[in-house]
Amino acid sequence: MSMKEYKPLFSLPVVVAALGYFVDIYDLLLFSIVRIPSLRSLGVAPEALLDEGEFLLQVQMTGLLVGGLIWGIMGDKRGRLSVLFGSILLYSLANIANGFVTSVEQYATLRFIAGIGLAGELGAGITLVSEVLPTKLRGYGTALVATVGLFGAVLANFIAKHFDWQVTYFIGGGLGLALLIARASVFESSLFMKVKEVKVSRGNFFMLFTDTTRLKKFAGCILIGLPIWYVIGILITFSPEFAKELGITGTVVAGDAVMYSYLALAVGDFGSGMISQLSQSRKKIVFLFILLTLASIIFYLYLPFDSSTAFYLACAGLGFATGYWALFVTIAAEQFGTNLRSTVATTVPNFIRGTVVPITLAFKFLRGEYGIISGALIVGVVTIAIALIALRSIDETFSRDMNFLEEH
């Protein structure tokens, strides 16, 4: 293709979706980065930091689960832009309020509200981008959104190193509010506008359960992403605890583990998107990256080196291997018709984020029975096995025309 044919990749909807995901990732991972200093300042005892951190992470992810349903349905009923505006306003205000908390209970309440807001950003953005770009550019567009967005983790870590944890929340909320101004000139998806003129059920979440084929595809779309949030929610979030267990010399900071893993995840996301375009396949590339994730988990948990540098490299390896996040959300958007697309593309990534709750509960039980390393390995292998089985239930959607509807 000529350079002129790539011009739509830099259109306003794509740029604004990328910036929106940038702010989304900043705010989503901020708790993982400031978990220890924020809980310490609230008076949490050192021996309770892991348990309280798991609790707050579960609360935030439950908010994402609830928000995924709310914003997904709203995206198909009222439009993609209504979600992009409403979700960012909610999580921006909630994050600003996070900077004023004085107890774990207040912290939990606001992380839940922020989770609801954060749930709308990625699904609505990917849906909008996949509908405004031509078929031959879809994979490039969603990879671009994800790659730019994931650098939000780098900014979050940089800010956390130079400011108090309260200020990091204020900055995150301020970035979101500033993004609302940029959103003012973004136009709605033409495919959605056409569907509004047709008498068809839009945003009907229960339609996903009235047809066996739709249900299998929906479940498959969710479960192929299971290893991604196992890695982020367990191995990266609690990296200081794993480093201690592995006898790593030097200090391991959760924020740095997040930063290195997300830098590599951005590279992986860009790479998986490009390879998908070149190979003209979504499923083959997801299969490859799931296997890479398994190898990276084993390397991380049984690291043959004891330096913090090697540990951070292992975190980066995990990040790169799970770099099929954008591809996974793109697949979800491509599986379903325009009248259900936002519902699916928004609920799928947030249902996966929500699986951090049962994953952390399973990890908590298994580490009590078998220790932190073996417990983490068991949970990780199970998520990989489930993802590989689920991959068989979804369609190959590389060249699919997005202009179609789901009928009862």
C-alpha positions in Angstrom: 0.0 0.0 0.0 1.1 3.6 -0.6 1.7 6.0 2.2 -1.5 7.8 1.3 -3.5 4.7 2.0 -2.2 4.7 5.6 -3.4 8.2 6.2 -6.7 7.1 8.0 -4.5 5.5 10.8 -3.8 9.1 11.9 -7.3 10.4 11.8 -8.8 12.1 14.9 -10.8 9.1 16.1 -7.7 6.9 16.1 -5.5 9.5 17.8 -8.1 10.3 20.5 -8.8 6.6 21.1 -5.0 6.1 21.6 -4.7 9.0 24.0 -7.8 7.8 25.9 -6.3 4.4 26.3 -3.0 6.0 27.5 -4.9 7.8 30.3 -6.9 4.6 31.0 -3.7 2.5 31.5 -2.2 5.2 33.7 -5.1 5.2 36.0 -5.8 1.4 35.8 -2.2 0.5 36.9 -1.7 3.4 39.3 -2.9 1.3 42.3 -0.4 -1.5 41.5 2.4 1.1 41.4 1.5 3.0 44.6 0.0 0.1 46.5 2.7 -0.2 49.1 3.3 3.6 49.8 -0.4 4.4 49.8 -1.3 1.6 52.2 1.6 2.3 54.5 0.5 6.0 54.7 -3.1 4.7 55.7 -1.6 2.8 58.6 -1.6 -0.7 57.2 0.9 -3.0 58.9 3.7 -4.4 56.8 2.5 -8.0 57.2 -1.0 -7.0 55.9 0.2 -5.2 52.8 -0.3 -8.2 50.5 -3.7 -9.1 51.8 -5.1 -5.6 51.8 -3.5 -5.1 48.3 -5.3 -8.2 47.0 -8.6 -6.9 48.5 -8.3 -3.5 46.9 -7.3 -5.0 43.6 -10.4 -7.3 43.7 -12.6 -4.4 44.5 -11.2 -2.4 41.5 -11.6 -5.3 39.2 -15.2 -5.9 40.4 -15.9 -2.3 39.4 -14.5 -3.0 36.0 -16.8 -6.0 35.7 -19.9 -4.0 36.5 -18.7 -1.1 34.4 -18.1 -3.4 31.4 -21.8 -4.3 31.3 -23.0 -0.7 31.8 -20.8 0.9 29.2 -21.0 -1.9 26.7 -24.7 -1.9 26.6 -24.8 2.0 26.5 -22.3 1.9 23.6 -24.7 0.0 21.4 -27.8 1.8 22.6 -26.6 5.4 22.7 -23.4 5.4 20.7 -19.7 4.9 21.0 -19.0 8.5 21.9 -21.4 8.6 24.8 -19.2 5.9 26.5 -16.0 7.6 25.7 -17.2 10.8 27.3 -19.1 9.3 30.3 -16.5 6.7 31.3 -13.6 9.1 31.3 -15.5 11.7 33.3 -16.4 9.2 36.0 -12.9 7.7 36.4 -11.2 11.1 36.3 -13.4 12.4 39.2 -13.0 9.2 41.1 -9.2 9.3 40.8 -9.0 12.8 42.0 -11.1 11.8 45.0 -8.6 8.9 45.6 -6.0 11.4 46.6 -8.1 12.5 49.6 -8.8 9.0 51.2 -7.9 8.5 54.8 -8.9 4.9 55.3 -8.8 1.6 53.4 -12.6 1.5 53.3 -12.7 4.9 51.5 -9.9 3.7 49.2 -11.9 0.6 48.3 -15.1 2.5 47.6 -13.3 4.9 45.2 -11.3 2.2 43.5 -14.7 0.5 42.8 -16.1 3.7 41.3 -12.9 4.3 39.3 -13.1 0.7 38.1 -16.6 1.3 36.7 -15.4 4.3 34.9 -12.2 2.7 33.5 -14.3 -0.1 32.1 -15.6 1.9 29.2 -12.5 3.3 27.6 -10.8 0.4 25.7 -13.9 -1.4 24.3 -15.5 1.8 23.0 -12.3 3.0 21.5 -11.5 -0.3 19.8 -15.1 -0.5 18.5 -15.0 3.0 17.1 -11.6 2.5 15.5 -12.5 -0.9 14.0 -15.7 0.7 12.5 -14.1 3.9 11.0 -11.1 2.2 9.5 -11.1 0.2 6.3 -10.7 -3.6 6.7 -7.1 -3.7 5.5 -6.1 -1.1 8.2 -8.1 -2.4 11.2 -5.3 -4.5 12.7 -2.8 -1.7 12.3 -5.3 0.8 13.9 -6.0 -1.2 17.0 -2.3 -2.1 17.4 -1.5 1.6 17.3 -4.2 2.4 19.9 -2.8 -0.3 22.2 0.8 0.6 21.7 0.4 4.3 22.5 -2.0 3.5 25.4 0.4 1.1 27.1 2.9 3.8 27.6 0.5 5.2 30.2 2.1 2.7 32.6 5.5 4.3 32.0 4.2 7.7 32.8 2.4 6.4 35.9 5.7 5.0 37.2 7.6 8.1 36.4 5.1 10.3 38.2 5.0 8.0 41.2 8.8 8.2 41.6 8.7 12.0 41.7 5.5 12.8 43.6 3.5 11.6 46.6 1.0 8.9 45.9 -1.9 11.4 46.4 -0.5 13.7 43.7 -0.3 10.8 41.2 -4.0 10.3 41.5 -4.6 14.1 41.1 -2.5 14.1 37.9 -4.3 11.0 36.5 -7.7 12.6 37.1 -6.5 15.9 35.5 -5.2 14.1 32.4 -8.6 12.5 32.0 -10.5 15.8 32.2 -8.1 17.4 29.7 -8.8 14.6 27.3 -12.5 15.4 27.4 -11.7 18.7 25.5 -10.0 16.7 22.7 -12.9 14.4 22.5 -15.3 17.2 21.6 -14.5 17.1 17.9 -14.5 13.3 17.4 -17.3 12.0 15.2 -19.6 9.0 15.7 -19.2 5.7 13.9 -21.1 5.8 10.6 -22.0 2.1 11.0 -23.6 2.8 14.3 -25.6 5.8 12.8 -26.9 3.5 10.1 -28.0 0.9 12.7 -29.9 3.5 14.6 -32.2 3.8 11.6 -32.9 0.1 11.5 -35.5 -1.7 13.7 -33.1 -4.1 15.4 -32.3 -4.9 19.1 -29.2 -2.9 20.1 -27.1 -3.6 23.2 -29.2 -6.6 24.3 -26.7 -8.4 26.5 -29.0 -11.4 26.8 -28.8 -12.0 23.1 -25.4 -13.5 23.8 -27.1 -16.3 25.7 -30.0 -17.1 23.4 -27.9 -18.6 20.7 -25.4 -21.4 21.4 -22.9 -20.3 18.7 -23.0 -16.7 20.0 -22.5 -17.9 23.6 -19.5 -20.1 22.6 -17.9 -17.2 20.7 -18.5 -14.8 23.6 -17.0 -17.2 26.2 -14.1 -17.9 23.9 -13.3 -14.2 23.4 -13.2 -13.8 27.2 -11.1 -16.9 28.1 -8.3 -16.4 25.5 -7.3 -13.4 27.5 -7.2 -15.1 30.8 -3.3 -15.5 30.9 -2.9 -11.8 30.3 -4.5 -10.7 33.6 -3.1 -13.6 35.5 0.3 -12.2 34.6 -0.6 -8.6 35.3 -2.8 -9.2 38.4 -0.5 -11.7 40.1 3.0 -11.9 38.8 3.6 -8.2 38.1 1.4 -6.6 40.8 3.0 -8.7 43.5 6.5 -8.7 42.0 8.2 -7.5 45.3 6.8 -10.6 47.1 7.9 -12.9 44.3 11.4 -11.3 44.2 11.8 -11.9 47.9 10.8 -15.5 47.6 13.2 -16.1 44.8 16.1 -14.6 46.8 16.6 -11.7 44.4 19.4 -9.4 45.5 18.7 -5.6 45.4 15.4 -3.9 45.8 12.5 -4.8 43.4 9.9 -2.0 43.1 6.4 -2.8 41.9 6.3 0.4 39.8 9.4 -0.6 37.9 8.1 -4.1 37.3 4.9 -2.6 35.9 6.9 -0.1 33.7 9.2 -2.7 32.2 6.5 -5.3 31.6 4.2 -2.7 30.0 7.0 -1.3 27.8 7.6 -4.8 26.5 3.8 -5.4 26.3 3.6 -2.3 24.0 6.2 -3.8 21.8 4.4 -7.2 21.8 1.1 -5.5 21.0 2.6 -3.7 18.1 4.4 -6.8 16.9 1.4 -9.1 17.2 -0.8 -6.6 15.3 1.8 -6.3 12.5 2.4 -10.1 12.3 -1.4 -10.6 12.2 -1.7 -8.3 9.3 1.2 -9.9 7.4 0.1 -13.5 8.1 -3.6 -12.6 7.5 -4.6 -14.4 10.6 -5.7 -13.5 14.2 -6.0 -17.0 15.7 -2.5 -18.3 14.7 -0.8 -15.3 16.3 -2.8 -15.5 19.5 -1.9 -19.2 19.7 1.8 -18.3 19.3 1.7 -15.6 22.0 -0.2 -17.9 24.5 2.6 -20.4 24.2 5.2 -17.6 24.7 3.3 -16.6 27.8 3.6 -20.1 29.2 7.4 -20.1 28.6 7.7 -16.7 30.2 5.8 -17.7 33.3 8.1 -20.7 33.9 11.2 -18.6 33.4 9.9 -15.9 35.8 9.0 -18.4 38.6 12.2 -20.4 38.3 14.6 -17.6 37.4 18.1 -19.0 37.3 19.6 -15.6 38.2 19.4 -13.7 41.5 20.0 -10.1 40.3 17.2 -7.5 40.2 18.2 -6.7 36.6 17.5 -10.3 35.6 14.2 -10.2 37.5 13.1 -7.0 35.6 14.1 -8.7 32.3 11.8 -11.6 33.3 9.0 -9.1 33.9 9.7 -7.6 30.4 9.5 -11.1 29.0 6.1 -11.6 30.6 5.0 -8.3 29.1 6.1 -9.1 25.6 4.5 -12.6 25.7 1.1 -11.1 26.8 1.3 -8.5 24.0 -1.7 -9.9 22.3 -4.1 -7.7 24.3 -5.1 -5.4 21.4 -5.4 -8.4 19.1 -7.7 -10.1 21.6 -10.0 -7.1 21.9 -10.0 -6.7 18.1 -11.1 -10.3 17.7 -14.0 -9.7 20.1 -15.1 -6.6 18.1 -14.9 -8.5 14.8 -16.9 -11.6 16.0 -20.2 -9.8 16.4 -22.6 -7.5 14.5 -22.8 -3.7 14.8 -25.8 -3.9 17.2 -23.9 -6.0 19.7 -20.3 -5.0 18.9 -19.8 -2.4 21.7 -21.5 -4.6 24.2 -19.0 -7.4 23.4 -15.9 -5.3 22.9 -16.4 -3.5 26.2 -17.6 -6.5 28.4 -14.9 -8.9 27.1 -11.8 -7.0 28.3 -13.5 -6.1 31.6 -14.8 -9.6 32.3 -11.1 -10.7 31.8 -10.0 -8.0 34.2 -12.7 -9.2 36.6 -11.3 -12.7 36.5 -8.4 -11.3 38.7 -10.9 -11.7 41.6 -11.2 -15.6 41.3 -7.5 -15.8 40.2 -6.3 -14.0 43.3 -8.5 -16.1 45.5 -7.2 -19.3 43.9 -3.6 -18.0 44.3 -4.2 -17.1 47.9 -5.5 -20.6 48.6 -2.8 -22.4 46.7 0.1 -20.4 48.1 -1.1 -21.4 51.5 -1.1 -25.0 50.5 2.0 -25.2 48.2 3.9 -21.9 48.7 4.0 -18.8 46.6 6.0 -20.2 43.6 4.2 -23.5 43.2 0.8 -21.9 43.8 1.4 -19.3 41.1 2.6 -22.0 38.7 -0.5 -24.1 39.1 -2.8 -21.0 38.6 -0.8 -20.0 35.6 -0.8 -23.4 33.8 -4.6 -23.6 34.3 -5.1 -20.2 32.7 -3.0 -21.2 29.8 -4.9 -24.5 29.3 -8.2 -22.7 29.4 -7.1 -20.1 26.9 -5.9 -22.7 24.4 -9.1 -24.6 24.6 -11.2 -21.4 24.3 -9.2 -20.3 21.2 -10.8 -23.2 19.2 -14.4 -21.8 19.8 -13.9 -18.5 18.0 -13.9 -17.6 14.3 -11.0 -16.4 12.2 -12.0 -12.8 11.5 -9.1 -11.2 9.7 -10.9 -10.1 6.6 -14.4 -9.9 8.0 -16.7 -7.1 6.8 -17.9 -5.2 9.9 -21.2 -4.1 8.3 -23.5 -6.9 9.6 -26.1 -7.3 12.3 -26.9 -10.0 14.9 -30.5 -11.2 14.6 -32.6 -12.9 17.3 
